Amino acid sequence: MDVLKMAVVGVGVQGKLHAETLAGMPNVELVGVADLSDRNREWAEQTLGVRATSSIADLFPEIDAVSICMPDHLHEQITIEALEAGKRVLLEKPMAVTTESCDRILDALERPDDLMIGHILRFDPRVIRARELVQSGELGEIWHVKVWRCTSQAVGAGIWDRTSVAWFLGIHDIDLVRFVTGLEAEVVHASGRKVLSPSYDVVHATLDLSNGGLLSMENNWTLPHGRPSRADAGLRIIGERGSVEVSLSHNDLLHVDRDAAGGNYRDTYFWPSPSGEGAFNLKSELDAFVTSARTGGPTPVSGADGRAAVQVVEAIEAALDDAGR
């Protein structure tokens, strides 16, 4: 097809980014959005000039594909509805919050390529280069891996009543390690501390890799509100013949206003610039989805990959519960 007709379900913070990016892409027609919030629907109508409805079913007759940006625990039902309606689906990560829920989504797939999971780090050029180095054998056997993703309290404060730091941040890191190394991970131990919310705000996990290597993983959303860069993240892989290190923090561009008290780091990799222009990982992810949907090609990130990441985070949460008893 020449033009992919799409809709976005859920236009909160992430959904708005998806909608704005899709609206500016060639070979895409953003037909509309679906959201239960009057305010969000009004935003879509006024800002993007598209139809806004409270039910995605209203848009099914007009679209070929849908981007689902609903809260994690609501992914299953809407994804199955879209798949059963014959639509190609881009589903934000995590795929679901249990492996059983993932399995029900997978059971609804007539064609595996109809579903893509939005693991955005797979589209980061730094991550892609690290994968190339590892997969080429340049590092030799992988001995141990460290991955970490920490954000400020400002990030967690809006969501920790409905999710946990392991689901919100750890899901990124598990898929990152699987993608770069090609190895599976099994949880050995996890410990955490609750200091800000009902769930664990700091999580440290130890995992075994399928080649006998070790993986350590740290996630928290406890950095101070005033930290100029709201993210501290990275990946280090040590092998028998060398190592690769990737800084995934948002601190590559520092903006200091003459009249302001301090400076701010600008994220130049993940999200659109204030003008909505430039190359950024979300755009690369959406480009990949649109291309695969238009051409009927293979899905860039499979449902099986999404399930594998969910399975590990689910095991981390279980280990935390066991440790807390």
C-alpha positions as CSV (number, residue, x, y, z in Angstrom):
1,M,0.0,0.0,0.0
2,D,1.2,3.5,-0.7
3,V,-0.2,5.1,2.4
4,L,-0.7,3.4,5.8
5,K,-3.9,4.7,7.6
6,M,-3.2,4.7,11.3
7,A,-4.8,5.5,14.6
8,V,-3.3,5.9,18.1
9,V,-5.0,4.5,21.2
10,G,-4.2,6.4,24.4
11,V,-2.8,9.9,23.9
12,G,-1.1,10.5,27.2
13,V,2.5,11.5,27.3
14,Q,3.7,8.6,25.1
15,G,0.7,8.5,22.9
16,K,1.0,12.2,22.1
17,L,4.6,11.6,20.9
18,H,3.4,8.7,18.7
19,A,0.6,10.8,17.3
20,E,2.7,13.9,16.6
21,T,5.4,11.8,15.0
22,L,3.1,9.8,12.8
23,A,1.2,12.9,11.7
24,G,4.4,14.3,10.2
25,M,5.6,11.1,8.4
26,P,5.3,10.4,4.7
27,N,3.4,7.4,3.6
28,V,1.2,7.6,6.8
29,E,-2.2,9.1,7.3
30,L,-3.1,9.6,10.9
31,V,-6.8,9.1,10.7
32,G,-7.6,9.6,14.4
33,V,-7.0,8.8,18.0
34,A,-9.0,7.1,20.7
35,D,-8.9,8.1,24.4
36,L,-11.4,8.2,27.3
37,S,-10.2,11.6,28.3
38,D,-12.1,14.6,27.0
39,R,-9.0,16.7,27.4
40,N,-6.8,14.4,25.4
41,R,-9.4,14.1,22.6
42,E,-9.7,17.9,22.5
43,W,-5.9,18.1,22.2
44,A,-5.9,15.7,19.2
45,E,-8.6,17.6,17.4
46,Q,-7.2,21.0,18.0
47,T,-3.5,20.2,17.6
48,L,-3.5,17.5,14.9
49,G,-6.8,18.2,13.2
50,V,-7.8,14.5,13.4
51,R,-10.9,12.7,14.5
52,A,-11.0,11.8,18.2
53,T,-13.2,9.2,19.7
54,S,-13.6,7.3,23.0
55,S,-13.5,3.9,21.3
56,I,-11.0,2.6,18.8
57,A,-13.7,0.4,17.3
58,D,-15.2,3.5,15.8
59,L,-12.0,3.9,13.7
60,F,-11.5,0.3,12.7
61,P,-13.4,0.6,9.4
62,E,-11.0,3.5,8.4
63,I,-7.6,2.3,9.4
64,D,-5.0,-0.3,8.5
65,A,-2.9,-0.2,11.7
66,V,-2.9,1.1,15.2
67,S,-0.4,2.2,17.8
68,I,-1.4,1.2,21.3
69,C,-0.1,3.5,24.1
70,M,-2.5,2.6,26.9
71,P,-1.3,1.9,30.5
72,D,0.5,-1.5,30.7
73,H,-2.3,-3.4,32.5
74,L,-4.8,-2.4,29.7
75,H,-2.7,-3.7,26.8
76,E,-4.3,-7.2,26.4
77,Q,-7.9,-6.4,25.7
78,I,-7.4,-3.6,23.2
79,T,-4.6,-5.4,21.4
80,I,-6.7,-8.5,20.9
81,E,-9.6,-6.4,19.7
82,A,-7.3,-4.7,17.1
83,L,-5.8,-8.0,16.0
84,E,-9.2,-9.7,15.6
85,A,-10.3,-6.7,13.5
86,G,-7.4,-7.5,11.1
87,K,-5.2,-4.5,12.0
88,R,-1.5,-4.4,12.2
89,V,-0.5,-3.5,15.8
90,L,2.4,-1.6,17.3
91,L,2.2,-2.2,21.0
92,E,4.2,-0.1,23.5
93,K,6.3,-2.1,25.9
94,P,5.9,-3.9,28.2
95,M,3.8,-6.2,26.0
96,A,1.7,-7.0,29.1
97,V,2.2,-7.4,32.8
98,T,2.1,-11.2,32.9
99,T,3.3,-14.0,30.6
100,E,-0.3,-15.4,30.6
101,S,-1.5,-12.1,29.2
102,C,1.2,-12.2,26.6
103,D,0.2,-15.7,25.6
104,R,-3.4,-14.6,25.1
105,I,-2.3,-11.8,22.8
106,L,-0.1,-14.3,20.9
107,D,-3.0,-16.7,20.5
108,A,-5.0,-13.9,18.8
109,L,-2.3,-13.5,16.1
110,E,-3.2,-15.0,12.7
111,R,0.1,-13.8,11.4
112,P,3.1,-13.3,13.7
113,D,4.2,-10.2,11.7
114,D,0.9,-8.4,12.6
115,L,2.3,-7.5,16.0
116,M,5.4,-5.3,16.8
117,I,6.5,-4.5,20.4
118,G,7.8,-1.0,20.9
119,H,11.2,-1.7,22.4
120,I,12.7,1.6,21.4
121,L,16.3,0.9,22.4
122,R,16.6,-1.5,19.5
123,F,16.5,1.6,17.2
124,D,19.2,3.6,19.0
125,P,22.3,3.8,16.8
126,R,24.6,3.4,19.8
127,V,22.9,0.1,20.7
128,I,22.9,-1.1,17.1
129,R,26.7,-0.6,16.9
130,A,27.2,-2.4,20.3
131,R,25.2,-5.3,18.9
132,E,27.3,-5.4,15.8
133,L,30.5,-5.6,17.9
134,V,29.2,-8.4,20.1
135,Q,27.5,-10.4,17.4
136,S,30.6,-10.3,15.2
137,G,32.5,-12.1,17.9
138,E,34.9,-9.2,18.4
139,L,34.6,-9.5,22.2
140,G,34.9,-13.2,22.3
141,E,32.9,-15.1,24.9
142,I,30.8,-12.8,27.1
143,W,31.9,-13.0,30.7
144,H,29.7,-10.5,32.5
145,V,27.3,-7.7,31.8
146,K,26.1,-4.7,33.8
147,V,23.1,-2.6,32.8
148,W,21.5,0.2,34.7
149,R,18.6,2.7,34.2
150,C,17.8,5.3,36.8
151,T,15.5,8.3,36.6
152,S,14.4,11.1,38.8
153,Q,11.6,11.1,41.3
154,A,9.7,13.4,38.9
155,V,9.4,10.5,36.4
156,G,8.2,8.0,38.9
157,A,5.8,10.3,40.7
158,G,3.2,10.3,37.9
159,I,3.1,6.5,37.5
160,W,4.2,4.6,40.6
161,D,0.6,4.2,41.7
162,R,0.0,1.9,38.8
163,T,3.3,0.3,37.9
164,S,6.7,-0.5,39.4
165,V,10.2,0.5,38.6
166,A,11.0,-3.0,37.3
167,W,8.2,-2.8,34.8
168,F,8.8,0.8,33.8
169,L,12.5,0.7,33.5
170,G,13.7,-2.9,33.8
171,I,11.7,-4.0,30.8
172,H,13.9,-1.8,28.7
173,D,17.1,-3.3,30.1
174,I,16.2,-6.9,29.7
175,D,15.3,-6.5,26.1
176,L,18.5,-4.4,25.6
177,V,20.7,-7.2,26.9
178,R,18.8,-9.9,24.9
179,F,19.1,-7.8,21.7
180,V,22.8,-6.9,22.0
181,T,24.1,-10.2,23.3
182,G,21.7,-12.7,21.9
183,L,21.6,-14.4,25.3
184,E,18.7,-15.3,27.5
185,A,18.7,-14.4,31.2
186,E,17.4,-16.2,34.3
187,V,16.9,-14.5,37.6
188,V,19.0,-15.7,40.5
189,H,18.3,-13.0,43.1
190,A,16.6,-9.6,43.4
191,S,16.4,-7.2,46.3
192,G,14.7,-3.8,46.6
193,R,13.6,-1.0,48.8
194,K,10.4,0.9,49.1
195,V,11.1,4.6,49.9
196,L,8.7,6.6,47.9
197,S,5.8,4.5,46.7
198,P,3.8,1.4,47.4
199,S,6.1,-0.7,45.1
200,Y,9.9,-1.1,45.1
201,D,11.6,2.1,44.1
202,V,15.1,0.7,44.0
203,V,15.7,-2.8,42.5
204,H,19.0,-4.7,42.2
205,A,18.9,-8.0,40.4
206,T,21.4,-10.7,39.7
207,L,20.8,-13.0,36.7
208,D,22.6,-15.8,34.9
209,L,23.1,-15.6,31.2
210,S,22.5,-18.6,29.0
211,N,26.2,-18.9,28.1
212,G,27.2,-19.1,31.8
213,G,28.0,-15.4,32.1
214,L,26.6,-13.0,34.8
215,L,24.3,-10.1,34.5
216,S,23.7,-7.4,37.1
217,M,20.9,-4.9,36.7
218,E,20.0,-1.8,38.6
219,N,16.8,0.3,38.3
220,N,15.5,3.1,40.4
221,W,13.5,6.3,40.1
222,T,15.0,8.0,43.2
223,L,17.3,10.6,41.7
224,P,16.5,14.1,43.0
225,H,13.9,16.2,41.2
226,G,16.4,18.9,40.4
227,R,18.9,16.7,38.6
228,P,19.5,18.4,35.2
229,S,19.4,15.1,33.3
230,R,16.5,13.0,34.5
231,A,18.1,9.7,33.3
232,D,21.3,7.9,34.2
233,A,21.5,4.7,32.0
234,G,24.1,2.5,30.4
235,L,25.3,-0.9,29.4
236,R,28.7,-2.5,29.9
237,I,29.7,-5.9,28.4
238,I,32.9,-7.6,29.3
239,G,34.2,-10.4,27.1
240,E,37.4,-12.5,26.8
241,R,38.9,-10.3,24.1
242,G,37.5,-6.9,25.1
243,S,34.5,-4.8,26.2
244,V,31.9,-2.5,24.9
245,E,30.3,0.3,26.9
246,V,27.3,2.4,25.9
247,S,26.2,5.5,27.8
248,L,22.4,5.8,27.4
249,S,21.9,8.9,29.6
250,H,20.3,12.0,28.3
251,N,23.2,14.3,28.8
252,D,24.7,14.9,25.4
253,L,23.5,18.4,24.9
254,L,23.6,21.0,27.7
255,H,21.5,24.2,27.4
256,V,22.2,27.0,29.8
257,D,19.9,30.1,29.9
258,R,21.7,33.3,30.7
259,D,18.9,34.4,33.1
260,A,18.1,31.0,34.6
261,A,19.5,29.6,37.8
262,G,20.9,26.4,36.1
263,G,21.2,24.4,33.0
264,N,19.2,21.6,31.4
265,Y,20.3,18.6,29.4
266,R,18.3,18.0,26.2
267,D,17.6,14.5,25.0
268,T,18.8,14.3,21.4
269,Y,18.3,10.6,20.9
270,F,14.9,9.3,22.1
271,W,12.2,11.9,21.6
272,P,11.4,14.7,19.1
273,S,13.0,18.1,19.5
274,P,10.8,20.9,20.7
275,S,10.2,21.7,17.0
276,G,9.3,18.2,16.2
277,E,12.1,17.8,13.8
278,G,15.3,15.8,13.5
279,A,16.2,12.1,13.7
280,F,15.2,10.4,16.9
281,N,14.7,6.8,18.0
282,L,11.0,7.0,18.3
283,K,10.8,8.1,14.6
284,S,13.1,5.2,13.6
285,E,10.9,2.8,15.5
286,L,7.7,4.1,13.9
287,D,9.4,4.1,10.4
288,A,10.3,0.5,10.9
289,F,6.7,-0.4,11.8
290,V,5.2,1.6,8.9
291,T,7.6,0.0,6.4
292,S,6.9,-3.5,7.6
293,A,3.1,-2.9,7.5
294,R,3.1,-1.2,4.1
295,T,5.3,-3.9,2.5
296,G,3.9,-6.9,4.4
297,G,7.4,-7.5,5.6
298,P,8.5,-9.2,8.9
299,T,7.9,-7.4,12.2
300,P,10.9,-5.6,13.5
301,V,10.3,-6.7,17.1
302,S,8.2,-9.8,17.6
303,G,5.6,-10.7,20.1
304,A,7.9,-13.5,21.2
305,D,10.6,-11.0,22.0
306,G,8.1,-8.9,24.0
307,R,7.0,-12.0,25.9
308,A,10.6,-12.9,26.7
309,A,11.3,-9.6,28.4
310,V,8.0,-9.8,30.3
311,Q,8.9,-13.2,31.6
312,V,12.2,-12.0,33.1
313,V,10.7,-8.9,34.8
314,E,7.9,-11.1,36.1
315,A,10.5,-13.3,37.7
316,I,12.3,-10.3,39.2
317,E,9.0,-9.2,40.8
318,A,8.5,-12.7,42.1
319,A,12.0,-12.7,43.6
320,L,11.4,-9.4,45.3
321,D,8.2,-10.7,46.8
322,D,10.1,-13.8,48.1
323,A,12.9,-11.6,49.5
324,G,10.4,-9.4,51.3
325,R,8.6,-12.2,53.1
